[in-house]
Amino acid sequence: QVQLVESGGGLVQAGGSLRLSCVVSGLTFGSYAMGWFRQAPGKEREFVGGINQSGGSTTYLDSVKGRFTVSRDNAKNTVYLQMISLRSEDTAAYYCAARSALWSIRVYTSSKDYTYWGQGTPVTVSS
């Protein structure tokens, strides 16, 4: 059974930092590309950042470039989203997602590309 479990969300003041973690089980983590998405109330889910299966390539939403960093530790089956300089507009539920990338080194940016999803962790940035 595949499980993705996010943690690390919470309430933070604008300008603050958070690090989200997503622990994955039930699949060969090193063969999967990973992504982070977010969904604010009343809005569609949007891609935030992604990383390929080796960790050698990342891609980000323009509005988070320079503030958010996606990384992974294949030995710990964990992907991270480090967020700094948080803004009120970053308030959302954050989800990690996984898709098989056995024959690809690309980063995937569409929610339709991903097969497995976590339950989400809320991030609230107060201004």
C-alpha positions as YAML, in Angstrom:
chain: A
units: angstrom
residues:
- id: 1
  name: GLN
  ca: [0.00, 0.00, 0.00]
- id: 2
  name: VAL
  ca: [1.44, 3.33, -1.07]
- id: 3
  name: GLN
  ca: [1.39, 6.09, 1.53]
- id: 4
  name: LEU
  ca: [2.54, 9.68, 1.40]
- id: 5
  name: VAL
  ca: [2.42, 11.45, 4.74]
- id: 6
  name: GLU
  ca: [3.09, 15.17, 4.95]
- id: 7
  name: SER
  ca: [4.04, 17.02, 8.11]
- id: 8
  name: GLY
  ca: [5.47, 20.35, 9.18]
- id: 9
  name: GLY
  ca: [2.60, 22.67, 8.37]
- id: 10
  name: GLY
  ca: [1.31, 25.25, 10.80]
- id: 11
  name: LEU
  ca: [0.78, 28.91, 11.56]
- id: 12
  name: VAL
  ca: [3.63, 31.31, 10.85]
- id: 13
  name: GLN
  ca: [3.98, 35.07, 10.60]
- id: 14
  name: ALA
  ca: [4.71, 36.71, 7.29]
- id: 15
  name: GLY
  ca: [8.43, 36.61, 6.62]
- id: 16
  name: GLY
  ca: [8.82, 33.40, 8.58]
- id: 17
  name: SER
  ca: [9.91, 29.95, 7.51]
- id: 18
  name: LEU
  ca: [8.59, 26.40, 7.52]
- id: 19
  name: ARG
  ca: [9.91, 23.08, 6.30]
- id: 20
  name: LEU
  ca: [7.43, 20.52, 5.09]
- id: 21
  name: SER
  ca: [8.31, 16.84, 4.94]
- id: 22
  name: CYS
  ca: [6.66, 14.02, 3.03]
- id: 23
  name: VAL
  ca: [7.55, 10.47, 3.99]
- id: 24
  name: VAL
  ca: [6.76, 7.89, 1.33]
- id: 25
  name: SER
  ca: [6.24, 4.16, 1.76]
- id: 26
  name: GLY
  ca: [5.06, 1.28, -0.39]
- id: 27
  name: LEU
  ca: [7.02, 2.13, -3.52]
- id: 28
  name: THR
  ca: [10.61, 2.34, -4.74]
- id: 29
  name: PHE
  ca: [11.14, 5.97, -3.80]
- id: 30
  name: GLY
  ca: [14.27, 6.47, -5.87]
- id: 31
  name: SER
  ca: [12.34, 5.63, -9.05]
- id: 32
  name: TYR
  ca: [9.71, 8.28, -8.49]
- id: 33
  name: ALA
  ca: [9.59, 11.96, -9.35]
- id: 34
  name: MET
  ca: [8.05, 14.04, -6.60]
- id: 35
  name: GLY
  ca: [6.02, 17.20, -6.57]
- id: 36
  name: TRP
  ca: [4.57, 19.69, -4.13]
- id: 37
  name: PHE
  ca: [1.21, 21.30, -4.83]
- id: 38
  name: ARG
  ca: [-0.99, 23.65, -2.87]
- id: 39
  name: GLN
  ca: [-4.65, 24.55, -2.79]
- id: 40
  name: ALA
  ca: [-6.06, 27.65, -1.16]
- id: 41
  name: PRO
  ca: [-9.76, 27.88, -0.26]
- id: 42
  name: GLY
  ca: [-11.83, 28.56, -3.35]
- id: 43
  name: LYS
  ca: [-8.89, 28.11, -5.69]
- id: 44
  name: GLU
  ca: [-7.62, 25.34, -7.91]
- id: 45
  name: ARG
  ca: [-4.70, 23.17, -6.89]
- id: 46
  name: GLU
  ca: [-1.44, 24.57, -8.25]
- id: 47
  name: PHE
  ca: [2.05, 23.23, -8.74]
- id: 48
  name: VAL
  ca: [4.59, 24.70, -6.34]
- id: 49
  name: GLY
  ca: [7.78, 22.77, -6.96]
- id: 50
  name: GLY
  ca: [9.03, 19.42, -8.15]
- id: 51
  name: ILE
  ca: [12.13, 17.28, -8.21]
- id: 52
  name: ASN
  ca: [13.21, 14.43, -10.43]
- id: 53
  name: GLN
  ca: [13.94, 10.95, -9.18]
- id: 54
  name: SER
  ca: [17.64, 11.52, -8.54]
- id: 55
  name: GLY
  ca: [17.29, 14.98, -7.04]
- id: 56
  name: GLY
  ca: [19.42, 16.48, -9.77]
- id: 57
  name: SER
  ca: [16.72, 18.69, -11.26]
- id: 58
  name: THR
  ca: [14.06, 20.93, -9.76]
- id: 59
  name: THR
  ca: [11.38, 23.26, -11.10]
- id: 60
  name: TYR
  ca: [9.34, 25.91, -9.31]
- id: 61
  name: LEU
  ca: [6.28, 28.09, -9.63]
- id: 62
  name: ASP
  ca: [7.51, 31.57, -10.56]
- id: 63
  name: SER
  ca: [6.07, 33.21, -7.45]
- id: 64
  name: VAL
  ca: [8.06, 30.95, -5.12]
- id: 65
  name: LYS
  ca: [11.40, 30.95, -6.91]
- id: 66
  name: GLY
  ca: [14.14, 32.03, -4.55]
- id: 67
  name: ARG
  ca: [11.92, 31.41, -1.52]
- id: 68
  name: PHE
  ca: [11.04, 27.70, -1.74]
- id: 69
  name: THR
  ca: [13.41, 24.79, -2.17]
- id: 70
  name: VAL
  ca: [12.48, 21.19, -2.92]
- id: 71
  name: SER
  ca: [14.94, 18.49, -1.92]
- id: 72
  name: ARG
  ca: [14.86, 14.77, -1.31]
- id: 73
  name: ASP
  ca: [16.68, 12.15, 0.70]
- id: 74
  name: ASN
  ca: [16.32, 8.85, -1.11]
- id: 75
  name: ALA
  ca: [17.82, 6.98, 1.84]
- id: 76
  name: LYS
  ca: [14.98, 8.24, 4.04]
- id: 77
  name: ASN
  ca: [12.21, 8.02, 1.42]
- id: 78
  name: THR
  ca: [11.48, 11.66, 2.14]
- id: 79
  name: VAL
  ca: [10.94, 14.79, 0.09]
- id: 80
  name: TYR
  ca: [11.12, 18.25, 1.64]
- id: 81
  name: LEU
  ca: [9.77, 21.70, 0.87]
- id: 82
  name: GLN
  ca: [11.76, 24.43, 2.59]
- id: 83
  name: MET
  ca: [9.84, 27.69, 2.59]
- id: 84
  name: ILE
  ca: [11.32, 31.05, 3.61]
- id: 85
  name: SER
  ca: [10.08, 34.63, 3.41]
- id: 86
  name: LEU
  ca: [6.52, 33.37, 3.60]
- id: 87
  name: ARG
  ca: [3.71, 35.62, 2.45]
- id: 88
  name: SER
  ca: [0.00, 35.64, 3.22]
- id: 89
  name: GLU
  ca: [-0.66, 34.44, -0.32]
- id: 90
  name: ASP
  ca: [1.25, 31.24, 0.46]
- id: 91
  name: THR
  ca: [-1.57, 30.21, 2.80]
- id: 92
  name: ALA
  ca: [-2.96, 26.90, 1.55]
- id: 93
  name: ALA
  ca: [-3.08, 23.18, 2.11]
- id: 94
  name: TYR
  ca: [0.15, 21.68, 0.77]
- id: 95
  name: TYR
  ca: [0.26, 18.25, -0.83]
- id: 96
  name: CYS
  ca: [3.09, 16.04, -1.95]
- id: 97
  name: ALA
  ca: [2.66, 13.74, -4.93]
- id: 98
  name: ALA
  ca: [4.58, 10.95, -6.59]
- id: 99
  name: ARG
  ca: [4.77, 9.42, -10.05]
- id: 100
  name: SER
  ca: [6.91, 6.69, -11.52]
- id: 101
  name: ALA
  ca: [9.89, 8.02, -13.43]
- id: 102
  name: LEU
  ca: [11.90, 4.89, -14.02]
- id: 103
  name: TRP
  ca: [12.87, 5.91, -17.56]
- id: 104
  name: SER
  ca: [12.77, 9.66, -17.22]
- id: 105
  name: ILE
  ca: [14.82, 12.34, -15.51]
- id: 106
  name: ARG
  ca: [12.32, 15.12, -15.99]
- id: 107
  name: VAL
  ca: [10.38, 17.10, -13.42]
- id: 108
  name: TYR
  ca: [6.61, 16.95, -13.75]
- id: 109
  name: THR
  ca: [4.52, 20.07, -13.16]
- id: 110
  name: SER
  ca: [0.92, 19.03, -13.84]
- id: 111
  name: SER
  ca: [-1.28, 17.41, -11.21]
- id: 112
  name: LYS
  ca: [-2.45, 15.04, -13.95]
- id: 113
  name: ASP
  ca: [1.08, 13.64, -14.18]
- id: 114
  name: TYR
  ca: [1.02, 12.34, -10.61]
- id: 115
  name: THR
  ca: [-0.35, 9.02, -9.43]
- id: 116
  name: TYR
  ca: [-0.10, 9.11, -5.65]
- id: 117
  name: TRP
  ca: [-1.01, 11.91, -3.27]
- id: 118
  name: GLY
  ca: [-0.68, 12.69, 0.40]
- id: 119
  name: GLN
  ca: [-3.48, 13.95, 2.60]
- id: 120
  name: GLY
  ca: [-2.10, 17.48, 2.81]
- id: 121
  name: THR
  ca: [-0.79, 19.69, 5.56]
- id: 122
  name: PRO
  ca: [-2.12, 23.20, 6.21]
- id: 123
  name: VAL
  ca: [0.06, 26.28, 6.09]
- id: 124
  name: THR
  ca: [-1.31, 29.57, 7.37]
- id: 125
  name: VAL
  ca: [0.73, 32.74, 7.02]
- id: 126
  name: SER
  ca: [-0.51, 35.66, 9.10]
- id: 127
  name: SER
  ca: [0.22, 39.19, 7.96]
...
